[in-house]
Amino acid sequence: MATSLEGLHAADGERVASDAIATAITAGGFVYDDGSTQSFDANGTTTYNEQGRPTAGEWYVDDNGRFCSYWPPSYRACYDLFWIVEHDAIVGLRFEAVDNGSRFDGRYQ
């Protein structure tokens, strides 16, 4: 578990509260099922790495309390976030797209 999450109590599958999104996203880098990685900085920037190719974007919490990302020049997506908890430890986040319900898991590195 990332150090910044140690005082947080969450259940597996529980939605991440909007006031905890920044903490959850910036607690550590993520690795996805396909091996790609992503980091989120507190200043609202993000870097996604796929097969050694980095892509820079931005992230924010929208007016509805959802996590959103922006990838220039025009791709924007918003997600509901859910905790992934194993053996009482937060190990990652499940991202569920608001527009189409697609899901993917990111595990803290």
N, CA, C and O atoms as a printed pandas DataFrame, in Angstrom:
     atom_number atom_name residue_name chain_id  residue_number  x_coord  y_coord  z_coord
0              1         N          MET        A               1    0.847   -1.180    0.000
1              2        CA          MET        A               1    0.000    0.000    0.000
2              3         C          MET        A               1    0.889    1.238    0.000
3              4         O          MET        A               1    1.908    1.290    0.689
4              5         N          ALA        A               2    0.489    2.218   -0.774
5              6        CA          ALA        A               2    1.219    3.476   -0.808
6              7         C          ALA        A               2    1.131    4.154    0.555
7              8         O          ALA        A               2    0.085    4.113    1.203
8              9         N          THR        A               3    2.213    4.769    0.988
9             10        CA          THR        A               3    2.287    5.398    2.303
10            11         C          THR        A               3    1.167    6.402    2.528
11            12         O          THR        A               3    0.613    6.465    3.626
12            13         N          SER        A               4    0.820    7.190    1.512
13            14        CA          SER        A               4   -0.207    8.223    1.683
14            15         C          SER        A               4   -1.606    7.644    1.891
15            16         O          SER        A               4   -2.536    8.380    2.221
16            17         N          LEU        A               5   -1.762    6.336    1.701
17            18        CA          LEU        A               5   -3.070    5.700    1.875
18            19         C          LEU        A               5   -3.193    4.969    3.208
19            20         O          LEU        A               5   -4.253    4.418    3.506
20            21         N          GLU        A               6   -2.150    4.951    4.006
21            22        CA          GLU        A               6   -2.135    4.147    5.230
22            23         C          GLU        A               6   -3.273    4.447    6.193
23            24         O          GLU        A               6   -3.768    3.516    6.829
24            25         N          GLY        A               7   -3.711    5.674    6.335
25            26        CA          GLY        A               7   -4.781    5.998    7.266
26            27         C          GLY        A               7   -6.173    5.852    6.680
27            28         O          GLY        A               7   -7.169    6.053    7.374
28            29         N          LEU        A               8   -6.241    5.511    5.426
29            30        CA          LEU        A               8   -7.521    5.419    4.728
30            31         C          LEU        A               8   -8.096    4.012    4.856
31            32         O          LEU        A               8   -7.369    3.029    4.709
32            33         N          HIS        A               9   -9.380    3.913    5.125
33            34        CA          HIS        A               9  -10.044    2.612    5.201
34            35         C          HIS        A               9  -11.000    2.509    4.023
35            36         O          HIS        A               9  -11.838    3.385    3.810
36            37         N          ALA        A              10  -10.866    1.437    3.267
37            38        CA          ALA        A              10  -11.707    1.244    2.087
38            39         C          ALA        A              10  -12.043   -0.226    1.955
39            40         O          ALA        A              10  -11.286   -1.098    2.383
40            41         N          ALA        A              11  -13.188   -0.483    1.357
41            42        CA          ALA        A              11  -13.609   -1.848    1.067
42            43         C          ALA        A              11  -13.433   -2.099   -0.423
43            44         O          ALA        A              11  -13.566   -1.184   -1.235
44            45         N          ASP        A              12  -13.137   -3.335   -0.773
45            46        CA          ASP        A              12  -12.985   -3.694   -2.175
46            47         C          ASP        A              12  -14.263   -3.361   -2.940
47            48         O          ASP        A              12  -15.358   -3.746   -2.530
48            49         N          GLY        A              13  -14.118   -2.648   -4.045
49            50        CA          GLY        A              13  -15.260   -2.286   -4.870
50            51         C          GLY        A              13  -15.984   -1.028   -4.435
51            52         O          GLY        A              13  -16.906   -0.584   -5.118
52            53         N          GLU        A              14  -15.588   -0.444   -3.313
53            54        CA          GLU        A              14  -16.212    0.783   -2.825
54            55         C          GLU        A              14  -15.776    1.957   -3.707
55            56         O          GLU        A              14  -14.611    2.068   -4.089
56            57         N          ARG        A              15  -16.730    2.819   -4.017
57            58        CA          ARG        A              15  -16.430    3.996   -4.830
58            59         C          ARG        A              15  -15.501    4.937   -4.054
59            60         O          ARG        A              15  -15.672    5.141   -2.853
60            61         N          VAL        A              16  -14.529    5.499   -4.751
61            62        CA          VAL        A              16  -13.623    6.476   -4.150
62            63         C          VAL        A              16  -14.386    7.793   -4.039
63            64         O          VAL        A              16  -14.886    8.312   -5.037
64            65         N          ALA        A              17  -14.471    8.327   -2.833
65            66        CA          ALA        A              17  -15.157    9.602   -2.613
66            67         C          ALA        A              17  -14.416   10.710   -3.356
67            68         O          ALA        A              17  -13.193   10.674   -3.489
68            69         N          SER        A              18  -15.163   11.682   -3.830
69            70        CA          SER        A              18  -14.550   12.755   -4.627
70            71         C          SER        A              18  -13.432   13.469   -3.876
71            72         O          SER        A              18  -12.446   13.882   -4.485
72            73         N          ASP        A              19  -13.575   13.620   -2.556
73            74        CA          ASP        A              19  -12.523   14.305   -1.805
74            75         C          ASP        A              19  -11.292   13.429   -1.580
75            76         O          ASP        A              19  -10.293   13.913   -1.048
76            77         N          ALA        A              20  -11.334   12.161   -1.967
77            78        CA          ALA        A              20  -10.186   11.260   -1.839
78            79         C          ALA        A              20   -9.550   10.943   -3.191
79            80         O          ALA        A              20   -8.539   10.242   -3.242
80            81         N          ILE        A              21  -10.121   11.445   -4.281
81            82        CA          ILE        A              21   -9.599   11.118   -5.620
82            83         C          ILE        A              21   -8.155   11.577   -5.783
83            84         O          ILE        A              21   -7.314   10.797   -6.230
84            85         N          ALA        A              22   -7.853   12.801   -5.437
85            86        CA          ALA        A              22   -6.476   13.291   -5.614
86            87         C          ALA        A              22   -5.487   12.438   -4.830
87            88         O          ALA        A              22   -4.418   12.107   -5.342
88            89         N          THR        A              23   -5.824   12.083   -3.609
89            90        CA          THR        A              23   -4.957   11.235   -2.800
90            91         C          THR        A              23   -4.786    9.867   -3.442
91            92         O          THR        A              23   -3.672    9.349   -3.515
92            93         N          ALA        A              24   -5.882    9.282   -3.908
93            94        CA          ALA        A              24   -5.843    7.957   -4.513
94            95         C          ALA        A              24   -5.010    7.934   -5.793
95            96         O          ALA        A              24   -4.221    7.015   -6.012
96            97         N          ILE        A              25   -5.189    8.942   -6.629
97            98        CA          ILE        A              25   -4.508    8.989   -7.923
98            99         C          ILE        A              25   -3.015    9.268   -7.772
99           100         O          ILE        A              25   -2.204    8.713   -8.514
100          101         N          THR        A              26   -2.650   10.114   -6.828
101          102        CA          THR        A              26   -1.243   10.510   -6.695
102          103         C          THR        A              26   -0.471    9.676   -5.675
103          104         O          THR        A              26    0.691    9.971   -5.395
104          105         N          ALA        A              27   -1.097    8.640   -5.116
105          106        CA          ALA        A              27   -0.450    7.825   -4.084
106          107         C          ALA        A              27    0.720    7.010   -4.623
107          108         O          ALA        A              27    1.580    6.585   -3.852
108          109         N          GLY        A              28    0.762    6.792   -5.905
109          110        CA          GLY        A              28    1.854    6.020   -6.498
110          111         C          GLY        A              28    1.580    5.791   -7.971
111          112         O          GLY        A              28    0.489    6.067   -8.470
112          113         N          GLY        A              29    2.585    5.283   -8.652
113          114        CA          GLY        A              29    2.408    4.947  -10.064
114          115         C          GLY        A              29    1.538    3.717  -10.208
115          116         O          GLY        A              29    1.411    2.916   -9.281
116          117         N          PHE        A              30    0.943    3.575  -11.378
117          118        CA          PHE        A              30    0.068    2.438  -11.659
118          119         C          PHE        A              30    0.657    1.575  -12.758
119          120         O          PHE        A              30    1.343    2.064  -13.655
120          121         N          VAL        A              31    0.380    0.291  -12.672
121          122        CA          VAL        A              31    0.658   -0.629  -13.764
122          123         C          VAL        A              31   -0.668   -1.281  -14.135
123          124         O          VAL        A              31   -1.438   -1.686  -13.264
124          125         N          TYR        A              32   -0.925   -1.378  -15.436
125          126        CA          TYR        A              32   -2.174   -1.939  -15.949
126          127         C          TYR        A              32   -1.942   -3.347  -16.465
127          128         O          TYR        A              32   -0.801   -3.778  -16.632
128          129         N          ASP        A              33   -3.032   -4.062  -16.717
129          130        CA          ASP        A              33   -2.959   -5.465  -17.135
130          131         C          ASP        A              33   -2.102   -5.679  -18.377
131          132         O          ASP        A              33   -1.469   -6.726  -18.517
132          133         N          ASP        A              34   -2.075   -4.710  -19.272
133          134        CA          ASP        A              34   -1.299   -4.853  -20.504
134          135         C          ASP        A              34    0.164   -4.466  -20.340
135          136         O          ASP        A              34    0.916   -4.469  -21.315
136          137         N          GLY        A              35    0.585   -4.127  -19.101
137          138        CA          GLY        A              35    1.965   -3.768  -18.827
138          139         C          GLY        A              35    2.268   -2.286  -18.952
139          140         O          GLY        A              35    3.361   -1.851  -18.591
140          141         N          SER        A              36    1.331   -1.508  -19.453
141          142        CA          SER        A              36    1.549   -0.068  -19.526
142          143         C          SER        A              36    1.531    0.513  -18.115
143          144         O          SER        A              36    0.980   -0.087  -17.191
144          145         N          THR        A              37    2.136    1.681  -17.964
145          146        CA          THR        A              37    2.218    2.323  -16.661
146          147         C          THR        A              37    1.730    3.763  -16.769
147          148         O          THR        A              37    1.663    4.337  -17.856
148          149         N          GLN        A              38    1.391    4.329  -15.619
149          150        CA          GLN        A              38    0.935    5.717  -15.595
150          151         C          GLN        A              38    1.250    6.322  -14.243
151          152         O          GLN        A              38    1.128    5.674  -13.203
152          153         N          SER        A              39    1.659    7.584  -14.285
153          154        CA          SER        A              39    1.867    8.336  -13.052
154          155         C          SER        A              39    1.024    9.597  -13.113
155          156         O          SER        A              39    0.791   10.165  -14.180
156          157         N          PHE        A              40    0.572   10.020  -11.938
157          158        CA          PHE        A              40   -0.249   11.225  -11.804
158          159         C          PHE        A              40    0.440   12.136  -10.796
159          160         O          PHE        A              40    0.788   11.703   -9.698
160          161         N          ASP        A              41    0.632   13.381  -11.167
161          162        CA          ASP        A              41    1.252   14.348  -10.271
162          163         C          ASP        A              41    0.187   15.235   -9.636
163          164         O          ASP        A              41   -0.881   15.457  -10.208
164          165         N          ALA        A              42    0.498   15.736   -8.445
165          166        CA          ALA        A              42   -0.442   16.592   -7.713
166          167         C          ALA        A              42   -0.770   17.875   -8.474
167          168         O          ALA        A              42   -1.809   18.485   -8.223
168          169         N          ASN        A              43    0.090   18.294   -9.396
169          170        CA          ASN        A              43   -0.156   19.522  -10.165
170          171         C          ASN        A              43   -1.130   19.329  -11.324
171          172         O          ASN        A              43   -1.395   20.268  -12.074
172          173         N          GLY        A              44   -1.671   18.100  -11.478
173          174        CA          GLY        A              44   -2.662   17.848  -12.520
174          175         C          GLY        A              44   -2.102   17.296  -13.813
175          176         O          GLY        A              44   -2.832   17.199  -14.799
176          177         N          THR        A              45   -0.826   16.930  -13.842
177          178        CA          THR        A              45   -0.267   16.319  -15.040
178          179         C          THR        A              45   -0.215   14.805  -14.871
179          180         O          THR        A              45   -0.198   14.292  -13.752
180          181         N          THR        A              46   -0.192   14.106  -15.988
181          182        CA          THR        A              46   -0.081   12.652  -15.983
182          183         C          THR        A              46    0.772   12.213  -17.154
183          184         O          THR        A              46    0.798   12.864  -18.199
184          185         N          THR        A              47    1.473   11.099  -16.971
185          186        CA          THR        A              47    2.255   10.510  -18.050
186          187         C          THR        A              47    1.881    9.041  -18.151
187          188         O          THR        A              47    1.958    8.293  -17.176
188          189         N          TYR        A              48    1.473    8.645  -19.352
189          190        CA          TYR        A              48    1.104    7.264  -19.643
190          191         C          TYR        A              48    2.218    6.686  -20.505
191          192         O          TYR        A              48    2.603    7.289  -21.508
192          193         N          ASN        A              49    2.738    5.523  -20.123
193          194        CA          ASN        A              49    3.802    4.869  -20.874
194          195         C          ASN        A              49    3.316    3.532  -21.401
195          196         O          ASN        A              49    2.922    2.648  -20.640
196          197         N          GLU        A              50    3.353    3.403  -22.709
197          198        CA          GLU        A              50    2.973    2.146  -23.350
198          199         C          GLU        A              50    4.127    1.713  -24.246
199          200         O          GLU        A              50    4.490    2.409  -25.195
200          201         N          GLN        A              51    4.696    0.556  -23.931
201          202        CA          GLN        A              51    5.818    0.001  -24.681
202          203         C          GLN        A              51    6.941    1.019  -24.859
203          204         O          GLN        A              51    7.511    1.149  -25.942
204          205         N          GLY        A              52    7.250    1.743  -23.774
205          206        CA          GLY        A              52    8.342    2.688  -23.795
206          207         C          GLY        A              52    8.034    4.032  -24.432
207          208         O          GLY        A              52    8.920    4.878  -24.555
208          209         N          ARG        A              53    6.785    4.238  -24.839
209          210        CA          ARG        A              53    6.400    5.507  -25.464
210          211         C          ARG        A              53    5.560    6.316  -24.486
211          212         O          ARG        A              53    4.419    5.951  -24.203
212          213         N          PRO        A              54    6.111    7.417  -23.963
213          214        CA          PRO        A              54    5.355    8.245  -23.028
214          215         C          PRO        A              54    4.396    9.197  -23.739
215          216         O          PRO        A              54    4.699    9.732  -24.805
216          217         N          THR        A              55    3.237    9.393  -23.124
217          218        CA          THR        A              55    2.250   10.361  -23.596
218          219         C          THR        A              55    1.870   11.242  -22.413
219          220         O          THR        A              55    1.537   10.745  -21.337
220          221         N          ALA        A              56    1.922   12.555  -22.625
221          222        CA          ALA        A              56    1.610   13.500  -21.554
222          223         C          ALA        A              56    0.162   13.946  -21.634
223          224         O          ALA        A              56   -0.361   14.202  -22.719
224          225         N          GLY        A              57   -0.480   14.036  -20.483
225          226        CA          GLY        A              57   -1.866   14.494  -20.408
226          227         C          GLY        A              57   -2.106   15.260  -19.126
227          228         O          GLY        A              57   -1.171   15.632  -18.417
228          229         N          GLU        A              58   -3.375   15.489  -18.841
229          230        CA          GLU        A              58   -3.778   16.202  -17.634
230          231         C          GLU        A              58   -4.904   15.431  -16.959
231          232         O          GLU        A              58   -5.628   14.679  -17.611
232          233         N          TRP        A              59   -5.048   15.618  -15.666
233          234        CA          TRP        A              59   -6.160   15.008  -14.934
234          235         C          TRP        A              59   -6.762   16.061  -14.014
235          236         O          TRP        A              59   -6.112   17.036  -13.638
236          237         N          TYR        A              60   -8.041   15.830  -13.659
237          238        CA          TYR        A              60   -8.744   16.751  -12.765
238          239         C          TYR        A              60   -9.986   16.053  -12.223
239          240         O          TYR        A              60  -10.388   15.001  -12.721
240          241         N          VAL        A              61  -10.584   16.647  -11.203
241          242        CA          VAL        A              61  -11.860   16.180  -10.670
242          243         C          VAL        A              61  -12.906   17.165  -11.173
243          244         O          VAL        A              61  -12.794   18.366  -10.931
244          245         N          ASP        A              62  -13.927   16.660  -11.875
245          246        CA          ASP        A              62  -14.932   17.555  -12.468
246          247         C          ASP        A              62  -15.971   18.010  -11.442
247          248         O          ASP        A              62  -15.916   17.630  -10.272
248          249         N          ASP        A              63  -16.907   18.823  -11.897
249          250        CA          ASP        A              63  -17.941   19.380  -11.006
250          251         C          ASP        A              63  -18.877   18.316  -10.437
251          252         O          ASP        A              63  -19.583   18.570   -9.461
252          253         N          ASN        A              64  -18.888   17.123  -11.040
253          254        CA          ASN        A              64  -19.710   16.024  -10.546
254          255         C          ASN        A              64  -18.933   15.103   -9.608
255          256         O          ASN        A              64  -19.454   14.071   -9.184
256          257         N          GLY        A              65  -17.697   15.464   -9.281
257          258        CA          GLY        A              65  -16.891   14.664   -8.374
258          259         C          GLY        A              65  -16.297   13.431   -9.011
259          260         O          GLY        A              65  -16.017   12.449   -8.322
260          261         N          ARG        A              66  -16.103   13.466  -10.313
261          262        CA          ARG        A              66  -15.524   12.328  -11.025
262          263         C          ARG        A              66  -14.107   12.646  -11.484
263          264         O          ARG        A              66  -13.761   13.797  -11.751
264          265         N          PHE        A              67  -13.307   11.603  -11.569
265          266        CA          PHE        A              67  -11.963   11.710  -12.107
266          267         C          PHE        A              67  -12.050   11.822  -13.626
267          268         O          PHE        A              67  -12.754   11.044  -14.269
268          269         N          CYS        A              68  -11.338   12.785  -14.197
269          270        CA          CYS        A              68  -11.320   12.970  -15.647
270          271         C          CYS        A              68   -9.892   13.143  -16.125
271          272         O          CYS        A              68   -9.022   13.604  -15.387
272          273         N          SER        A              69   -9.669   12.766  -17.366
273          274        CA          SER        A              69   -8.358   12.978  -17.963
274          275         C          SER        A              69   -8.530   13.626  -19.325
275          276         O          SER        A              69   -9.545   13.454  -20.000
276          277         N          TYR        A              70   -7.503   14.378  -19.705
277          278        CA          TYR        A              70   -7.496   15.081  -20.984
278          279         C          TYR        A              70   -6.178   14.759  -21.679
279          280         O          TYR        A              70   -5.099   14.891  -21.103
280          281         N          TRP        A              71   -6.300   14.331  -22.940
281          282        CA          TRP        A              71   -5.135   13.988  -23.748
282          283         C          TRP        A              71   -5.178   14.842  -25.010
283          284         O          TRP        A              71   -6.004   14.613  -25.894
284          285         N          PRO        A              72   -4.282   15.831  -25.090
285          286        CA          PRO        A              72   -4.281   16.724  -26.255
286          287         C          PRO        A              72   -4.104   15.933  -27.547
287          288         O          PRO        A              72   -3.389   14.931  -27.557
288          289         N          PRO        A              73   -4.731   16.355  -28.622
289          290        CA          PRO        A              73   -5.358   17.667  -28.707
290          291         C          PRO        A              73   -6.832   17.701  -28.295
291          292         O          PRO        A              73   -7.359   18.786  -28.048
292          293         N          SER        A              74   -7.533   16.530  -28.211
293          294        CA          SER        A              74   -8.972   16.658  -27.980
294          295         C          SER        A              74   -9.623   15.526  -27.193
295          296         O          SER        A              74  -10.831   15.582  -26.962
296          297         N          TYR        A              75   -8.885   14.501  -26.769
297          298        CA          TYR        A              75   -9.530   13.373  -26.091
298          299         C          TYR        A              75   -9.731   13.677  -24.610
299          300         O          TYR        A              75   -8.787   14.017  -23.897
300          301         N          ARG        A              76  -10.966   13.551  -24.167
301          302        CA          ARG        A              76  -11.318   13.776  -22.768
302          303         C          ARG        A              76  -12.211   12.609  -22.327
303          304         O          ARG        A              76  -13.105   12.196  -23.065
304          305         N          ALA        A              77  -11.965   12.084  -21.125
305          306        CA          ALA        A              77  -12.776   10.990  -20.605
306          307         C          ALA        A              77  -12.927   11.149  -19.102
307          308         O          ALA        A              77  -12.017   11.634  -18.429
308          309         N          CYS        A              78  -14.077   10.738  -18.574
309          310        CA          CYS        A              78  -14.320   10.791  -17.130
310          311         C          CYS        A              78  -14.650    9.389  -16.631
311          312         O          CYS        A              78  -15.239    8.573  -17.341
312          313         N          TYR        A              79  -14.253    9.140  -15.392
313          314        CA          TYR        A              79  -14.367    7.810  -14.807
314          315         C          TYR        A              79  -14.877    7.885  -13.376
315          316         O          TYR        A              79  -14.601    8.839  -12.648
316          317         N          ASP        A              80  -15.624    6.866  -12.991
317          318        CA          ASP        A              80  -15.882    6.603  -11.583
318          319         C          ASP        A              80  -14.728    5.718  -11.139
319          320         O          ASP        A              80  -14.310    4.823  -11.874
320          321         N          LEU        A              81  -14.215    5.963   -9.944
321          322        CA          LEU        A              81  -13.104    5.184   -9.413
322          323         C          LEU        A              81  -13.581    4.318   -8.257
323          324         O          LEU        A              81  -14.398    4.741   -7.439
324          325         N          PHE        A              82  -13.056    3.102   -8.207
325          326        CA          PHE        A              82  -13.400    2.155   -7.158
326          327         C          PHE        A              82  -12.118    1.551   -6.596
327          328         O          PHE        A              82  -11.181    1.262   -7.340
328          329         N          TRP        A              83  -12.083    1.364   -5.291
329          330        CA          TRP        A              83  -10.913    0.793   -4.631
330          331         C          TRP        A              83  -10.752   -0.682   -4.978
331          332         O          TRP        A              83  -11.735   -1.413   -5.098
332          333         N          ILE        A              84   -9.516   -1.105   -5.136
333          334        CA          ILE        A              84   -9.177   -2.530   -5.190
334          335         C          ILE        A              84   -8.446   -2.824   -3.891
335          336         O          ILE        A              84   -7.369   -2.287   -3.634
336          337         N          VAL        A              85   -9.045   -3.684   -3.076
337          338        CA          VAL        A              85   -8.504   -4.007   -1.756
338          339         C          VAL        A              85   -8.294   -5.512   -1.674
339          340         O          VAL        A              85   -9.191   -6.295   -1.985
340          341         N          GLU        A              86   -7.099   -5.903   -1.253
341          342        CA          GLU        A              86   -6.778   -7.314   -1.047
342          343         C          GLU        A              86   -6.141   -7.484    0.327
343          344         O          GLU        A              86   -5.207   -6.758    0.669
344          345         N          HIS        A              87   -6.630   -8.420    1.105
345          346        CA          HIS        A              87   -6.089   -8.697    2.443
346          347         C          HIS        A              87   -5.997   -7.415    3.269
347          348         O          HIS        A              87   -4.987   -7.153    3.921
348          349         N          ASP        A              88   -7.063   -6.626    3.229
349          350        CA          ASP        A              88   -7.184   -5.384    3.998
350          351         C          ASP        A              88   -6.207   -4.284    3.567
351          352         O          ASP        A              88   -6.023   -3.308    4.294
352          353         N          ALA        A              89   -5.585   -4.430    2.403
353          354        CA          ALA        A              89   -4.662   -3.401    1.909
354          355         C          ALA        A              89   -5.170   -2.866    0.570
355          356         O          ALA        A              89   -5.591   -3.631   -0.297
356          357         N          ILE        A              90   -5.124   -1.546    0.416
357          358        CA          ILE        A              90   -5.494   -0.929   -0.860
358          359         C          ILE        A              90   -4.357   -1.191   -1.838
359          360         O          ILE        A              90   -3.220   -0.781   -1.603
360          361         N          VAL        A              91   -4.666   -1.873   -2.933
361          362        CA          VAL        A              91   -3.618   -2.239   -3.895
362          363         C          VAL        A              91   -3.799   -1.567   -5.256
363          364         O          VAL        A              91   -2.921   -1.664   -6.114
364          365         N          GLY        A              92   -4.927   -0.887   -5.461
365          366        CA          GLY        A              92   -5.119   -0.231   -6.742
366          367         C          GLY        A              92   -6.479    0.400   -6.879
367          368         O          GLY        A              92   -7.237    0.526   -5.918
368          369         N          LEU        A              93   -6.769    0.797   -8.117
369          370        CA          LEU        A              93   -8.035    1.445   -8.451
370          371         C          LEU        A              93   -8.640    0.818   -9.696
371          372         O          LEU        A              93   -7.929    0.436  -10.626
372          373         N          ARG        A              94   -9.952    0.719   -9.700
373          374        CA          ARG        A              94  -10.699    0.305  -10.893
374          375         C          ARG        A              94  -11.292    1.573  -11.495
375          376         O          ARG        A              94  -11.952    2.353  -10.808
376          377         N          PHE        A              95  -11.052    1.764  -12.768
377          378        CA          PHE        A              95  -11.556    2.914  -13.511
378          379         C          PHE        A              95  -12.740    2.443  -14.343
379          380         O          PHE        A              95  -12.615    1.489  -15.110
380          381         N          GLU        A              96  -13.887    3.099  -14.202
381          382        CA          GLU        A              96  -15.066    2.750  -14.984
382          383         C          GLU        A              96  -15.516    3.988  -15.754
383          384         O          GLU        A              96  -15.919    4.990  -15.162
384          385         N          ALA        A              97  -15.443    3.906  -17.074
385          386        CA          ALA        A              97  -15.766    5.050  -17.927
386          387         C          ALA        A              97  -17.228    5.436  -17.790
387          388         O          ALA        A              97  -18.111    4.580  -17.851
388          389         N          VAL        A              98  -17.481    6.723  -17.606
389          390        CA          VAL        A              98  -18.837    7.236  -17.429
390          391         C          VAL        A              98  -19.643    7.087  -18.712
391          392         O          VAL        A              98  -20.832    6.774  -18.659
392          393         N          ASP        A              99  -19.016    7.305  -19.861
393          394        CA          ASP        A              99  -19.760    7.313  -21.123
394          395         C          ASP        A              99  -20.155    5.931  -21.631
395          396         O          ASP        A              99  -21.209    5.789  -22.252
396          397         N          ASN        A             100  -19.321    4.890  -21.376
397          398        CA          ASN        A             100  -19.658    3.580  -21.948
398          399         C          ASN        A             100  -19.507    2.414  -20.975
399          400         O          ASN        A             100  -19.756    1.268  -21.349
400          401         N          GLY        A             101  -19.104    2.686  -19.734
401          402        CA          GLY        A             101  -19.017    1.631  -18.731
402          403         C          GLY        A             101  -17.814    0.713  -18.854
403          404         O          GLY        A             101  -17.692   -0.235  -18.079
404          405         N          SER        A             102  -16.915    0.967  -19.813
405          406        CA          SER        A             102  -15.731    0.111  -19.924
406          407         C          SER        A             102  -14.899    0.246  -18.657
407          408         O          SER        A             102  -14.889    1.297  -18.015
408          409         N          ARG        A             103  -14.200   -0.832  -18.303
409          410        CA          ARG        A             103  -13.452   -0.869  -17.049
410          411         C          ARG        A             103  -12.024   -1.317  -17.272
411          412         O          ARG        A             103  -11.735   -2.117  -18.162
412          413         N          PHE        A             104  -11.137   -0.788  -16.447
413          414        CA          PHE        A             104   -9.771   -1.302  -16.403
414          415         C          PHE        A             104   -9.220   -1.069  -15.011
415          416         O          PHE        A             104   -9.628   -0.144  -14.308
416          417         N          ASP        A             105   -8.285   -1.927  -14.625
417          418        CA          ASP        A             105   -7.702   -1.871  -13.296
418          419         C          ASP        A             105   -6.270   -1.354  -13.361
419          420         O          ASP        A             105   -5.493   -1.713  -14.246
420          421         N          GLY        A             106   -5.947   -0.498  -12.394
421          422        CA          GLY        A             106   -4.578   -0.041  -12.212
422          423         C          GLY        A             106   -4.126   -0.434  -10.830
423          424         O          GLY        A             106   -4.805   -0.161   -9.840
424          425         N          ARG        A             107   -2.967   -1.083  -10.764
425          426        CA          ARG        A             107   -2.422   -1.498   -9.471
426          427         C          ARG        A             107   -1.209   -0.627   -9.145
427          428         O          ARG        A             107   -0.376   -0.332  -10.003
428          429         N          TYR        A             108   -1.140   -0.226   -7.872
429          430        CA          TYR        A             108    0.001    0.576   -7.449
430          431         C          TYR        A             108    1.283   -0.213   -7.647
431          432         O          TYR        A             108    1.346   -1.407   -7.352
432          433         N          GLN        A             109    2.301    0.464   -8.149
433          434        CA          GLN        A             109    3.600   -0.181   -8.360
434          435         C          GLN        A             109    4.362   -0.295   -7.062
435          436         O          GLN        A             109    5.479   -0.812   -7.045
